[in-house]
Amino acid sequence: QVQLVESGGGLAQPGGSLRLSCAASGSIVNIYDMGWYRQAPGNQRELVARITIGGRINYADSVKGRFTISRDNAKNTVYLQMNSLKYEDTAVYYCYARIHVRTTVSDYWGQGTQVTVSS
């Protein structure tokens, strides 16, 4: 019914930049929260950034000032601009969205995209 498709991951050098995109498609009535989580090997999945339908934003302390989340409601898409990348940003990044489909509101996840920061 609903798919979240991510793109934009890859390899970057320390201090470099990457931009992630995540587009939702399907029988969508409305999208409430959208965001990004990440999971490094041996670690739990953690929140990176989240943006509400009204534009309120939360960032993990570790990415404040370096990452910027935004969304295009007309395209059902959320973005994550990642600047000044550090080795510790290496992880699989997962897109997340809370979506109203027909009469149900549920949480959906993307398949994950690898971000590797290495020299």
Biopython code that builds the backbone (N, CA, C, O; Angstrom):
import numpy as np
from Bio.PDB.StructureBuilder import StructureBuilder

atoms = [
    (1, "GLN", "N", (0.819, -1.203, 0.000)),
    (1, "GLN", "CA", (0.000, 0.000, 0.000)),
    (1, "GLN", "C", (0.857, 1.258, 0.000)),
    (1, "GLN", "O", (0.647, 2.154, -0.817)),
    (2, "VAL", "N", (1.820, 1.329, 0.912)),
    (2, "VAL", "CA", (2.684, 2.497, 1.032)),
    (2, "VAL", "C", (4.132, 2.048, 0.935)),
    (2, "VAL", "O", (4.524, 1.041, 1.526)),
    (3, "GLN", "N", (4.911, 2.796, 0.194)),
    (3, "GLN", "CA", (6.345, 2.534, 0.096)),
    (3, "GLN", "C", (7.117, 3.790, 0.405)),
    (3, "GLN", "O", (6.708, 4.890, 0.035)),
    (4, "LEU", "N", (8.245, 3.625, 1.091)),
    (4, "LEU", "CA", (9.206, 4.702, 1.291)),
    (4, "LEU", "C", (10.472, 4.295, 0.562)),
    (4, "LEU", "O", (11.062, 3.259, 0.866)),
    (5, "VAL", "N", (10.886, 5.098, -0.390)),
    (5, "VAL", "CA", (12.061, 4.780, -1.197)),
    (5, "VAL", "C", (13.131, 5.832, -0.948)),
    (5, "VAL", "O", (12.930, 7.022, -1.192)),
    (6, "GLU", "N", (14.264, 5.369, -0.460)),
    (6, "GLU", "CA", (15.372, 6.254, -0.112)),
    (6, "GLU", "C", (16.396, 6.298, -1.235)),
    (6, "GLU", "O", (16.518, 5.363, -2.026)),
    (7, "SER", "N", (17.122, 7.396, -1.288)),
    (7, "SER", "CA", (18.229, 7.520, -2.218)),
    (7, "SER", "C", (19.230, 8.510, -1.663)),
    (7, "SER", "O", (18.913, 9.303, -0.777)),
    (8, "GLY", "N", (20.448, 8.456, -2.194)),
    (8, "GLY", "CA", (21.434, 9.466, -1.855)),
    (8, "GLY", "C", (22.545, 9.021, -0.931)),
    (8, "GLY", "O", (23.461, 9.798, -0.662)),
    (9, "GLY", "N", (22.497, 7.813, -0.442)),
    (9, "GLY", "CA", (23.590, 7.354, 0.415)),
    (9, "GLY", "C", (24.849, 7.109, -0.388)),
    (9, "GLY", "O", (24.858, 7.248, -1.611)),
    (10, "GLY", "N", (25.917, 6.742, 0.313)),
    (10, "GLY", "CA", (27.164, 6.447, -0.383)),
    (10, "GLY", "C", (28.366, 6.738, 0.479)),
    (10, "GLY", "O", (28.296, 6.721, 1.708)),
    (11, "LEU", "N", (29.468, 7.004, -0.189)),
    (11, "LEU", "CA", (30.744, 7.226, 0.474)),
    (11, "LEU", "C", (31.108, 8.698, 0.445)),
    (11, "LEU", "O", (30.989, 9.355, -0.589)),
    (12, "ALA", "N", (31.552, 9.214, 1.580)),
    (12, "ALA", "CA", (32.002, 10.594, 1.657)),
    (12, "ALA", "C", (33.239, 10.660, 2.535)),
    (12, "ALA", "O", (33.439, 9.821, 3.413)),
    (13, "GLN", "N", (34.054, 11.651, 2.291)),
    (13, "GLN", "CA", (35.237, 11.874, 3.124)),
    (13, "GLN", "C", (34.853, 12.673, 4.366)),
    (13, "GLN", "O", (33.845, 13.380, 4.351)),
    (14, "PRO", "N", (35.620, 12.577, 5.417)),
    (14, "PRO", "CA", (35.366, 13.428, 6.583)),
    (14, "PRO", "C", (35.353, 14.892, 6.164)),
    (14, "PRO", "O", (36.214, 15.348, 5.411)),
    (15, "GLY", "N", (34.360, 15.617, 6.665)),
    (15, "GLY", "CA", (34.181, 17.001, 6.276)),
    (15, "GLY", "C", (33.339, 17.183, 5.037)),
    (15, "GLY", "O", (32.984, 18.308, 4.688)),
    (16, "GLY", "N", (33.016, 16.098, 4.366)),
    (16, "GLY", "CA", (32.225, 16.166, 3.144)),
    (16, "GLY", "C", (30.739, 16.220, 3.400)),
    (16, "GLY", "O", (30.289, 16.348, 4.539)),
    (17, "SER", "N", (29.976, 16.119, 2.311)),
    (17, "SER", "CA", (28.526, 16.246, 2.389)),
    (17, "SER", "C", (27.841, 15.154, 1.585)),
    (17, "SER", "O", (28.374, 14.640, 0.601)),
    (18, "LEU", "N", (26.649, 14.823, 2.037)),
    (18, "LEU", "CA", (25.746, 13.940, 1.299)),
    (18, "LEU", "C", (24.328, 14.436, 1.528)),
    (18, "LEU", "O", (24.037, 15.082, 2.535)),
    (19, "ARG", "N", (23.455, 14.128, 0.589)),
    (19, "ARG", "CA", (22.040, 14.484, 0.736)),
    (19, "ARG", "C", (21.194, 13.250, 0.516)),
    (19, "ARG", "O", (21.271, 12.604, -0.529)),
    (20, "LEU", "N", (20.391, 12.931, 1.506)),
    (20, "LEU", "CA", (19.476, 11.799, 1.424)),
    (20, "LEU", "C", (18.080, 12.294, 1.065)),
    (20, "LEU", "O", (17.653, 13.374, 1.472)),
    (21, "SER", "N", (17.386, 11.467, 0.292)),
    (21, "SER", "CA", (15.994, 11.752, -0.044)),
    (21, "SER", "C", (15.155, 10.525, 0.251)),
    (21, "SER", "O", (15.638, 9.394, 0.183)),
    (22, "CYS", "N", (13.905, 10.755, 0.577)),
    (22, "CYS", "CA", (12.983, 9.646, 0.829)),
    (22, "CYS", "C", (11.605, 10.061, 0.343)),
    (22, "CYS", "O", (11.026, 11.031, 0.832)),
    (23, "ALA", "N", (11.085, 9.312, -0.628)),
    (23, "ALA", "CA", (9.785, 9.626, -1.203)),
    (23, "ALA", "C", (8.770, 8.560, -0.809)),
    (23, "ALA", "O", (9.024, 7.362, -0.935)),
    (24, "ALA", "N", (7.629, 9.013, -0.335)),
    (24, "ALA", "CA", (6.540, 8.107, 0.027)),
    (24, "ALA", "C", (5.544, 8.036, -1.119)),
    (24, "ALA", "O", (5.234, 9.044, -1.755)),
    (25, "SER", "N", (5.050, 6.839, -1.371)),
    (25, "SER", "CA", (4.042, 6.659, -2.424)),
    (25, "SER", "C", (3.021, 5.629, -1.982)),
    (25, "SER", "O", (3.287, 4.797, -1.115)),
    (26, "GLY", "N", (1.838, 5.701, -2.598)),
    (26, "GLY", "CA", (0.784, 4.757, -2.259)),
    (26, "GLY", "C", (-0.507, 5.489, -1.968)),
    (26, "GLY", "O", (-0.692, 6.640, -2.365)),
    (27, "SER", "N", (-1.397, 4.806, -1.269)),
    (27, "SER", "CA", (-2.722, 5.350, -0.979)),
    (27, "SER", "C", (-2.665, 6.245, 0.257)),
    (27, "SER", "O", (-3.195, 5.898, 1.312)),
    (28, "ILE", "N", (-2.032, 7.374, 0.117)),
    (28, "ILE", "CA", (-1.741, 8.275, 1.238)),
    (28, "ILE", "C", (-2.817, 9.339, 1.361)),
    (28, "ILE", "O", (-3.134, 10.043, 0.402)),
    (29, "VAL", "N", (-3.372, 9.441, 2.567)),
    (29, "VAL", "CA", (-4.301, 10.527, 2.850)),
    (29, "VAL", "C", (-3.530, 11.735, 3.377)),
    (29, "VAL", "O", (-3.763, 12.868, 2.957)),
    (30, "ASN", "N", (-2.605, 11.471, 4.305)),
    (30, "ASN", "CA", (-1.821, 12.553, 4.877)),
    (30, "ASN", "C", (-0.559, 11.953, 5.512)),
    (30, "ASN", "O", (-0.547, 10.790, 5.916)),
    (31, "ILE", "N", (0.488, 12.757, 5.589)),
    (31, "ILE", "CA", (1.720, 12.335, 6.247)),
    (31, "ILE", "C", (1.973, 13.262, 7.414)),
    (31, "ILE", "O", (2.057, 14.477, 7.233)),
    (32, "TYR", "N", (2.093, 12.724, 8.579)),
    (32, "TYR", "CA", (2.345, 13.523, 9.770)),
    (32, "TYR", "C", (3.848, 13.666, 9.971)),
    (32, "TYR", "O", (4.486, 14.404, 9.220)),
    (33, "ASP", "N", (4.430, 12.998, 10.941)),
    (33, "ASP", "CA", (5.871, 13.094, 11.144)),
    (33, "ASP", "C", (6.632, 12.395, 10.020)),
    (33, "ASP", "O", (6.191, 11.373, 9.493)),
    (34, "MET", "N", (7.774, 12.960, 9.667)),
    (34, "MET", "CA", (8.730, 12.305, 8.782)),
    (34, "MET", "C", (10.097, 12.489, 9.420)),
    (34, "MET", "O", (10.336, 13.456, 10.144)),
    (35, "GLY", "N", (10.986, 11.552, 9.142)),
    (35, "GLY", "CA", (12.293, 11.696, 9.760)),
    (35, "GLY", "C", (13.296, 10.664, 9.320)),
    (35, "GLY", "O", (13.049, 9.844, 8.436)),
    (36, "TRP", "N", (14.439, 10.737, 9.970)),
    (36, "TRP", "CA", (15.549, 9.840, 9.676)),
    (36, "TRP", "C", (16.096, 9.256, 10.980)),
    (36, "TRP", "O", (16.290, 9.959, 11.971)),
    (37, "TYR", "N", (16.333, 7.967, 10.939)),
    (37, "TYR", "CA", (17.016, 7.257, 12.001)),
    (37, "TYR", "C", (18.269, 6.634, 11.401)),
    (37, "TYR", "O", (18.398, 6.523, 10.182)),
    (38, "ARG", "N", (19.185, 6.230, 12.266)),
    (38, "ARG", "CA", (20.367, 5.531, 11.767)),
    (38, "ARG", "C", (20.764, 4.431, 12.738)),
    (38, "ARG", "O", (20.447, 4.466, 13.927)),
    (39, "GLN", "N", (21.466, 3.458, 12.186)),
    (39, "GLN", "CA", (21.932, 2.338, 12.997)),
    (39, "GLN", "C", (23.320, 1.934, 12.530)),
    (39, "GLN", "O", (23.520, 1.516, 11.389)),
    (40, "ALA", "N", (24.277, 2.071, 13.447)),
    (40, "ALA", "CA", (25.642, 1.634, 13.181)),
    (40, "ALA", "C", (25.813, 0.213, 13.707)),
    (40, "ALA", "O", (25.068, -0.211, 14.591)),
    (41, "PRO", "N", (26.781, -0.524, 13.175)),
    (41, "PRO", "CA", (26.993, -1.911, 13.631)),
    (41, "PRO", "C", (27.188, -1.980, 15.133)),
    (41, "PRO", "O", (28.004, -1.252, 15.698)),
    (42, "GLY", "N", (26.431, -2.864, 15.782)),
    (42, "GLY", "CA", (26.550, -3.044, 17.211)),
    (42, "GLY", "C", (25.787, -2.039, 18.039)),
    (42, "GLY", "O", (25.780, -2.122, 19.267)),
    (43, "ASN", "N", (25.139, -1.083, 17.380)),
    (43, "ASN", "CA", (24.395, -0.039, 18.095)),
    (43, "ASN", "C", (22.899, -0.163, 17.847)),
    (43, "ASN", "O", (22.460, -0.810, 16.896)),
    (44, "GLN", "N", (22.130, 0.467, 18.719)),
    (44, "GLN", "CA", (20.692, 0.531, 18.511)),
    (44, "GLN", "C", (20.356, 1.603, 17.488)),
    (44, "GLN", "O", (21.126, 2.537, 17.263)),
    (45, "ARG", "N", (19.197, 1.451, 16.877)),
    (45, "ARG", "CA", (18.732, 2.489, 15.951)),
    (45, "ARG", "C", (18.444, 3.756, 16.753)),
    (45, "ARG", "O", (17.826, 3.701, 17.816)),
    (46, "GLU", "N", (18.894, 4.890, 16.236)),
    (46, "GLU", "CA", (18.723, 6.154, 16.953)),
    (46, "GLU", "C", (18.143, 7.222, 16.042)),
    (46, "GLU", "O", (18.350, 7.207, 14.829)),
    (47, "LEU", "N", (17.419, 8.140, 16.646)),
    (47, "LEU", "CA", (16.856, 9.254, 15.901)),
    (47, "LEU", "C", (17.961, 10.203, 15.458)),
    (47, "LEU", "O", (18.841, 10.562, 16.241)),
    (48, "VAL", "N", (17.902, 10.599, 14.205)),
    (48, "VAL", "CA", (18.810, 11.619, 13.685)),
    (48, "VAL", "C", (18.088, 12.964, 13.626)),
    (48, "VAL", "O", (18.563, 13.961, 14.169)),
    (49, "ALA", "N", (16.945, 12.975, 12.966)),
    (49, "ALA", "CA", (16.182, 14.211, 12.826)),
    (49, "ALA", "C", (14.739, 13.865, 12.484)),
    (49, "ALA", "O", (14.459, 12.851, 11.844)),
    (50, "ARG", "N", (13.830, 14.734, 12.924)),
    (50, "ARG", "CA", (12.413, 14.505, 12.672)),
    (50, "ARG", "C", (11.755, 15.840, 12.407)),
    (50, "ARG", "O", (12.113, 16.846, 13.019)),
    (51, "ILE", "N", (10.790, 15.857, 11.494)),
    (51, "ILE", "CA", (10.065, 17.080, 11.157)),
    (51, "ILE", "C", (8.574, 16.758, 11.114)),
    (51, "ILE", "O", (8.153, 15.783, 10.492)),
    (52, "THR", "N", (7.789, 17.590, 11.782)),
    (52, "THR", "CA", (6.347, 17.381, 11.814)),
    (52, "THR", "C", (5.687, 17.995, 10.580)),
    (52, "THR", "O", (6.324, 18.709, 9.805)),
    (53, "ILE", "N", (4.414, 17.705, 10.417)),
    (53, "ILE", "CA", (3.686, 18.267, 9.278)),
    (53, "ILE", "C", (3.647, 19.791, 9.358)),
    (53, "ILE", "O", (3.553, 20.471, 8.336)),
    (54, "GLY", "N", (3.719, 20.316, 10.570)),
    (54, "GLY", "CA", (3.716, 21.763, 10.744)),
    (54, "GLY", "C", (5.096, 22.393, 10.659)),
    (54, "GLY", "O", (5.236, 23.612, 10.755)),
    (55, "GLY", "N", (6.127, 21.552, 10.476)),
    (55, "GLY", "CA", (7.472, 22.089, 10.305)),
    (55, "GLY", "C", (8.319, 22.138, 11.565)),
    (55, "GLY", "O", (9.437, 22.651, 11.536)),
    (56, "ARG", "N", (7.802, 21.610, 12.678)),
    (56, "ARG", "CA", (8.621, 21.579, 13.896)),
    (56, "ARG", "C", (9.690, 20.502, 13.738)),
    (56, "ARG", "O", (9.420, 19.403, 13.252)),
    (57, "ILE", "N", (10.913, 20.840, 14.160)),
    (57, "ILE", "CA", (12.073, 19.976, 13.897)),
    (57, "ILE", "C", (12.783, 19.610, 15.194)),
    (57, "ILE", "O", (12.927, 20.429, 16.102)),
    (58, "ASN", "N", (13.220, 18.363, 15.253)),
    (58, "ASN", "CA", (14.088, 17.892, 16.333)),
    (58, "ASN", "C", (15.324, 17.251, 15.719)),
    (58, "ASN", "O", (15.233, 16.532, 14.724)),
    (59, "TYR", "N", (16.475, 17.516, 16.316)),
    (59, "TYR", "CA", (17.724, 16.895, 15.900)),
    (59, "TYR", "C", (18.361, 16.180, 17.078)),
    (59, "TYR", "O", (18.203, 16.584, 18.230)),
    (60, "ALA", "N", (19.084, 15.111, 16.768)),
    (60, "ALA", "CA", (19.965, 14.519, 17.766)),
    (60, "ALA", "C", (21.073, 15.518, 18.061)),
    (60, "ALA", "O", (21.515, 16.241, 17.168)),
    (61, "ASP", "N", (21.518, 15.561, 19.298)),
    (61, "ASP", "CA", (22.573, 16.509, 19.660)),
    (61, "ASP", "C", (23.821, 16.314, 18.811)),
    (61, "ASP", "O", (24.532, 17.275, 18.514)),
    (62, "SER", "N", (24.083, 15.090, 18.425)),
    (62, "SER", "CA", (25.314, 14.773, 17.699)),
    (62, "SER", "C", (25.339, 15.341, 16.282)),
    (62, "SER", "O", (26.402, 15.409, 15.665)),
    (63, "VAL", "N", (24.175, 15.750, 15.755)),
    (63, "VAL", "CA", (24.141, 16.255, 14.371)),
    (63, "VAL", "C", (23.721, 17.723, 14.289)),
    (63, "VAL", "O", (23.717, 18.302, 13.202)),
    (64, "LYS", "N", (23.373, 18.318, 15.405)),
    (64, "LYS", "CA", (22.945, 19.723, 15.390)),
    (64, "LYS", "C", (24.028, 20.614, 14.804)),
    (64, "LYS", "O", (25.204, 20.499, 15.150)),
    (65, "GLY", "N", (23.612, 21.502, 13.913)),
    (65, "GLY", "CA", (24.551, 22.412, 13.288)),
    (65, "GLY", "C", (25.231, 21.835, 12.058)),
    (65, "GLY", "O", (25.901, 22.559, 11.322)),
    (66, "ARG", "N", (25.065, 20.534, 11.829)),
    (66, "ARG", "CA", (25.704, 19.898, 10.668)),
    (66, "ARG", "C", (24.677, 19.331, 9.689)),
    (66, "ARG", "O", (24.886, 19.367, 8.476)),
    (67, "PHE", "N", (23.584, 18.814, 10.210)),
    (67, "PHE", "CA", (22.548, 18.202, 9.372)),
    (67, "PHE", "C", (21.320, 19.116, 9.326)),
    (67, "PHE", "O", (21.013, 19.827, 10.283)),
    (68, "THR", "N", (20.634, 19.073, 8.189)),
    (68, "THR", "CA", (19.402, 19.833, 8.030)),
    (68, "THR", "C", (18.334, 18.950, 7.420)),
    (68, "THR", "O", (18.529, 18.365, 6.354)),
    (69, "ILE", "N", (17.203, 18.859, 8.103)),
    (69, "ILE", "CA", (16.081, 18.085, 7.585)),
    (69, "ILE", "C", (15.062, 19.053, 6.975)),
    (69, "ILE", "O", (14.854, 20.157, 7.479)),
    (70, "SER", "N", (14.439, 18.616, 5.888)),
    (70, "SER", "CA", (13.386, 19.407, 5.265)),
    (70, "SER", "C", (12.405, 18.452, 4.594)),
    (70, "SER", "O", (12.691, 17.268, 4.414)),
    (71, "ARG", "N", (11.251, 18.984, 4.232)),
    (71, "ARG", "CA", (10.258, 18.143, 3.571)),
    (71, "ARG", "C", (9.514, 18.946, 2.521)),
    (71, "ARG", "O", (9.355, 20.161, 2.638)),
    (72, "ASP", "N", (9.065, 18.247, 1.499)),
    (72, "ASP", "CA", (8.247, 18.818, 0.449)),
    (72, "ASP", "C", (6.925, 18.071, 0.495)),
    (72, "ASP", "O", (6.828, 16.948, 0.001)),
    (73, "ASN", "N", (5.916, 18.679, 1.079)),
    (73, "ASN", "CA", (4.643, 17.992, 1.270)),
    (73, "ASN", "C", (3.955, 17.680, -0.052)),
    (73, "ASN", "O", (3.235, 16.687, -0.155)),
    (74, "ALA", "N", (4.166, 18.506, -1.050)),
    (74, "ALA", "CA", (3.551, 18.263, -2.355)),
    (74, "ALA", "C", (4.114, 17.006, -3.012)),
    (74, "ALA", "O", (3.439, 16.350, -3.806)),
    (75, "LYS", "N", (5.355, 16.683, -2.671)),
    (75, "LYS", "CA", (6.018, 15.505, -3.249)),
    (75, "LYS", "C", (6.093, 14.337, -2.271)),
    (75, "LYS", "O", (6.652, 13.289, -2.594)),
    (76, "ASN", "N", (5.535, 14.514, -1.082)),
    (76, "ASN", "CA", (5.600, 13.458, -0.054)),
    (76, "ASN", "C", (7.036, 13.001, 0.170)),
    (76, "ASN", "O", (7.310, 11.805, 0.279)),
    (77, "THR", "N", (7.934, 13.950, 0.236)),
    (77, "THR", "CA", (9.360, 13.647, 0.290)),
    (77, "THR", "C", (10.020, 14.371, 1.459)),
    (77, "THR", "O", (9.710, 15.523, 1.760)),
    (78, "VAL", "N", (10.933, 13.665, 2.102)),
    (78, "VAL", "CA", (11.742, 14.252, 3.160)),
    (78, "VAL", "C", (13.214, 14.160, 2.758)),
    (78, "VAL", "O", (13.637, 13.191, 2.127)),
    (79, "TYR", "N", (13.976, 15.168, 3.126)),
    (79, "TYR", "CA", (15.386, 15.254, 2.771)),
    (79, "TYR", "C", (16.235, 15.372, 4.041)),
    (79, "TYR", "O", (15.776, 15.838, 5.084)),
    (80, "LEU", "N", (17.476, 14.935, 3.913)),
    (80, "LEU", "CA", (18.444, 15.139, 4.982)),
    (80, "LEU", "C", (19.746, 15.597, 4.345)),
    (80, "LEU", "O", (20.440, 14.817, 3.693)),
    (81, "GLN", "N", (20.066, 16.860, 4.537)),
    (81, "GLN", "CA", (21.338, 17.402, 4.065)),
    (81, "GLN", "C", (22.356, 17.208, 5.166)),
    (81, "GLN", "O", (22.181, 17.714, 6.275)),
    (82, "MET", "N", (23.415, 16.483, 4.870)),
    (82, "MET", "CA", (24.430, 16.155, 5.867)),
    (82, "MET", "C", (25.741, 16.819, 5.459)),
    (82, "MET", "O", (26.338, 16.471, 4.440)),
    (83, "ASN", "N", (26.173, 17.770, 6.264)),
    (83, "ASN", "CA", (27.429, 18.476, 6.027)),
    (83, "ASN", "C", (28.421, 18.177, 7.139)),
    (83, "ASN", "O", (28.052, 17.661, 8.194)),
    (84, "SER", "N", (29.666, 18.502, 6.896)),
    (84, "SER", "CA", (30.723, 18.305, 7.895)),
    (84, "SER", "C", (30.676, 16.895, 8.466)),
    (84, "SER", "O", (30.706, 16.697, 9.680)),
    (85, "LEU", "N", (30.600, 15.925, 7.571)),
    (85, "LEU", "CA", (30.450, 14.534, 7.999)),
    (85, "LEU", "C", (31.659, 14.073, 8.804)),
    (85, "LEU", "O", (32.797, 14.471, 8.559)),
    (86, "LYS", "N", (31.358, 13.215, 9.777)),
    (86, "LYS", "CA", (32.386, 12.644, 10.643)),
    (86, "LYS", "C", (32.382, 11.117, 10.505)),
    (86, "LYS", "O", (31.408, 10.523, 10.043)),
    (87, "TYR", "N", (33.485, 10.503, 10.915)),
    (87, "TYR", "CA", (33.566, 9.038, 10.861)),
    (87, "TYR", "C", (32.379, 8.413, 11.587)),
    (87, "TYR", "O", (31.822, 7.410, 11.139)),
    (88, "GLU", "N", (32.003, 9.008, 12.700)),
    (88, "GLU", "CA", (30.939, 8.413, 13.519)),
    (88, "GLU", "C", (29.548, 8.574, 12.922)),
    (88, "GLU", "O", (28.572, 8.086, 13.492)),
    (89, "ASP", "N", (29.445, 9.245, 11.789)),
    (89, "ASP", "CA", (28.165, 9.316, 11.084)),
    (89, "ASP", "C", (27.929, 8.074, 10.218)),
    (89, "ASP", "O", (26.846, 7.896, 9.661)),
    (90, "THR", "N", (28.933, 7.233, 10.112)),
    (90, "THR", "CA", (28.795, 6.015, 9.326)),
    (90, "THR", "C", (27.728, 5.115, 9.927)),
    (90, "THR", "O", (27.792, 4.757, 11.103)),
    (91, "ALA", "N", (26.746, 4.753, 9.109)),
    (91, "ALA", "CA", (25.623, 3.958, 9.578)),
    (91, "ALA", "C", (24.688, 3.669, 8.405)),
    (91, "ALA", "O", (24.852, 4.215, 7.314)),
    (92, "VAL", "N", (23.721, 2.813, 8.648)),
    (92, "VAL", "CA", (22.598, 2.668, 7.718)),
    (92, "VAL", "C", (21.533, 3.669, 8.164)),
    (92, "VAL", "O", (21.128, 3.684, 9.326)),
    (93, "TYR", "N", (21.090, 4.495, 7.234)),
    (93, "TYR", "CA", (20.096, 5.521, 7.523)),
    (93, "TYR", "C", (18.741, 5.061, 7.022)),
    (93, "TYR", "O", (18.591, 4.631, 5.878)),
    (94, "TYR", "N", (17.755, 5.162, 7.907)),
    (94, "TYR", "CA", (16.397, 4.720, 7.601)),
    (94, "TYR", "C", (15.443, 5.909, 7.621)),
    (94, "TYR", "O", (15.427, 6.707, 8.558)),
    (95, "CYS", "N", (14.665, 5.996, 6.580)),
    (95, "CYS", "CA", (13.598, 6.980, 6.512)),
    (95, "CYS", "C", (12.388, 6.458, 7.281)),
    (95, "CYS", "O", (12.124, 5.256, 7.315)),
    (96, "TYR", "N", (11.674, 7.374, 7.887)),
    (96, "TYR", "CA", (10.499, 7.032, 8.697)),
    (96, "TYR", "C", (9.379, 8.025, 8.386)),
    (96, "TYR", "O", (9.627, 9.207, 8.148)),
    (97, "ALA", "N", (8.153, 7.524, 8.391)),
    (97, "ALA", "CA", (7.014, 8.423, 8.209)),
    (97, "ALA", "C", (5.789, 7.859, 8.910)),
    (97, "ALA", "O", (5.552, 6.651, 8.901)),
    (98, "ARG", "N", (5.028, 8.737, 9.507)),
    (98, "ARG", "CA", (3.746, 8.361, 10.117)),
    (98, "ARG", "C", (2.666, 8.795, 9.142)),
    (98, "ARG", "O", (2.468, 9.987, 8.909)),
    (99, "ILE", "N", (1.966, 7.815, 8.571)),
    (99, "ILE", "CA", (1.123, 8.073, 7.411)),
    (99, "ILE", "C", (-0.309, 7.631, 7.670)),
    (99, "ILE", "O", (-0.564, 6.572, 8.244)),
    (100, "HIS", "N", (-1.229, 8.471, 7.230)),
    (100, "HIS", "CA", (-2.657, 8.180, 7.288)),
    (100, "HIS", "C", (-3.047, 7.524, 5.965)),
    (100, "HIS", "O", (-3.007, 8.148, 4.905)),
    (101, "VAL", "N", (-3.421, 6.264, 6.055)),
    (101, "VAL", "CA", (-3.856, 5.502, 4.889)),
    (101, "VAL", "C", (-5.284, 5.037, 5.166)),
    (101, "VAL", "O", (-5.534, 4.309, 6.126)),
    (102, "ARG", "N", (-6.207, 5.463, 4.322)),
    (102, "ARG", "CA", (-7.633, 5.155, 4.522)),
    (102, "ARG", "C", (-8.049, 5.567, 5.934)),
    (102, "ARG", "O", (-8.106, 6.765, 6.213)),
    (103, "THR", "N", (-8.342, 4.629, 6.833)),
    (103, "THR", "CA", (-8.802, 4.979, 8.180)),
    (103, "THR", "C", (-7.759, 4.709, 9.243)),
    (103, "THR", "O", (-8.069, 4.778, 10.432)),
    (104, "THR", "N", (-6.543, 4.407, 8.857)),
    (104, "THR", "CA", (-5.501, 3.998, 9.798)),
    (104, "THR", "C", (-4.280, 4.898, 9.695)),
    (104, "THR", "O", (-3.875, 5.302, 8.605)),
    (105, "VAL", "N", (-3.703, 5.204, 10.855)),
    (105, "VAL", "CA", (-2.426, 5.918, 10.904)),
    (105, "VAL", "C", (-1.367, 4.935, 11.396)),
    (105, "VAL", "O", (-1.495, 4.372, 12.483)),
    (106, "SER", "N", (-0.324, 4.728, 10.595)),
    (106, "SER", "CA", (0.710, 3.757, 10.929)),
    (106, "SER", "C", (2.087, 4.320, 10.632)),
    (106, "SER", "O", (2.244, 5.292, 9.893)),
    (107, "ASP", "N", (3.081, 3.677, 11.232)),
    (107, "ASP", "CA", (4.472, 4.053, 10.990)),
    (107, "ASP", "C", (5.047, 3.189, 9.880)),
    (107, "ASP", "O", (4.852, 1.974, 9.863)),
    (108, "TYR", "N", (5.753, 3.821, 8.958)),
    (108, "TYR", "CA", (6.376, 3.121, 7.839)),
    (108, "TYR", "C", (7.863, 3.426, 7.812)),
    (108, "TYR", "O", (8.303, 4.494, 8.236)),
    (109, "TRP", "N", (8.636, 2.461, 7.301)),
    (109, "TRP", "CA", (10.086, 2.584, 7.248)),
    (109, "TRP", "C", (10.589, 2.294, 5.841)),
    (109, "TRP", "O", (10.042, 1.456, 5.124)),
    (110, "GLY", "N", (11.643, 3.005, 5.466)),
    (110, "GLY", "CA", (12.333, 2.702, 4.235)),
    (110, "GLY", "C", (13.249, 1.505, 4.416)),
    (110, "GLY", "O", (13.384, 0.967, 5.515)),
    (111, "GLN", "N", (13.874, 1.100, 3.322)),
    (111, "GLN", "CA", (14.709, -0.100, 3.335)),
    (111, "GLN", "C", (16.103, 0.166, 3.907)),
    (111, "GLN", "O", (16.842, -0.769, 4.215)),
    (112, "GLY", "N", (16.455, 1.431, 4.045)),
    (112, "GLY", "CA", (17.767, 1.787, 4.567)),
    (112, "GLY", "C", (18.756, 2.088, 3.462)),
    (112, "GLY", "O", (18.751, 1.445, 2.411)),
    (113, "THR", "N", (19.595, 3.063, 3.708)),
    (113, "THR", "CA", (20.649, 3.405, 2.759)),
    (113, "THR", "C", (21.951, 3.598, 3.532)),
    (113, "THR", "O", (21.980, 4.256, 4.572)),
    (114, "GLN", "N", (23.018, 3.019, 3.012)),
    (114, "GLN", "CA", (24.304, 3.046, 3.711)),
    (114, "GLN", "C", (24.998, 4.386, 3.492)),
    (114, "GLN", "O", (25.102, 4.877, 2.368)),
    (115, "VAL", "N", (25.463, 4.957, 4.580)),
    (115, "VAL", "CA", (26.322, 6.137, 4.544)),
    (115, "VAL", "C", (27.646, 5.751, 5.194)),
    (115, "VAL", "O", (27.684, 5.321, 6.347)),
    (116, "THR", "N", (28.722, 5.910, 4.441)),
    (116, "THR", "CA", (30.049, 5.574, 4.939)),
    (116, "THR", "C", (30.935, 6.803, 4.836)),
    (116, "THR", "O", (31.088, 7.387, 3.763)),
    (117, "VAL", "N", (31.516, 7.185, 5.962)),
    (117, "VAL", "CA", (32.435, 8.315, 5.993)),
    (117, "VAL", "C", (33.828, 7.741, 6.217)),
    (117, "VAL", "O", (34.125, 7.156, 7.259)),
    (118, "SER", "N", (34.669, 7.929, 5.210)),
    (118, "SER", "CA", (35.995, 7.331, 5.259)),
    (118, "SER", "C", (36.954, 8.128, 4.385)),
    (118, "SER", "O", (36.563, 8.692, 3.363)),
    (119, "SER", "N", (38.210, 8.165, 4.802)),
    (119, "SER", "CA", (39.224, 8.831, 3.988)),
    (119, "SER", "C", (39.942, 7.812, 3.107)),
    (119, "SER", "O", (40.836, 8.176, 2.344)),
]
sb = StructureBuilder()
sb.init_structure("model")
sb.init_model(0)
sb.init_chain("A")
sb.init_seg("    ")
for serial, (resi, resn, name, xyz) in enumerate(atoms, 1):
    if name == "N":
        sb.init_residue(resn, " ", resi, " ")
    sb.init_atom(name, np.array(xyz, "f"), 0.0, 1.0, " ", f" {name:<3s}", serial, name[0])
structure = sb.get_structure()
